[in-house]
Amino acid sequence: MGFRINQLRVMENHPAMAGCHRMYHAEDELYPRDKHGNPIPGKALNISDRERWLPRVFLGVYGVFFLGILAVLLEIL
């Protein structure tokens, strides 16, 4: 995937593409990367920084839900 994006960036710099919108250059501003090509955590629109917490959030929600069900079942017995 990185190879394709790098090739598209090279194509955008070609003189024949001078009047075209530089989509991948605009994307670089939204999703900054370090010199090794890795996303910089906490910068711009790196949604994956927040997505990393989703499994824990859902485990917590499910845990509270099942504790509630267990409490209701124990009240019935």
Secondary structure as GFF3:
##gff-version 3
##sequence-region A 1 77
A	DSSP	alpha_helix	2	12	.	.	.	ID=ss1
A	DSSP	three_ten_helix	15	17	.	.	.	ID=ss2
A	DSSP	alpha_helix	23	30	.	.	.	ID=ss3
A	DSSP	alpha_helix	48	51	.	.	.	ID=ss4
A	DSSP	alpha_helix	54	76	.	.	.	ID=ss5
###
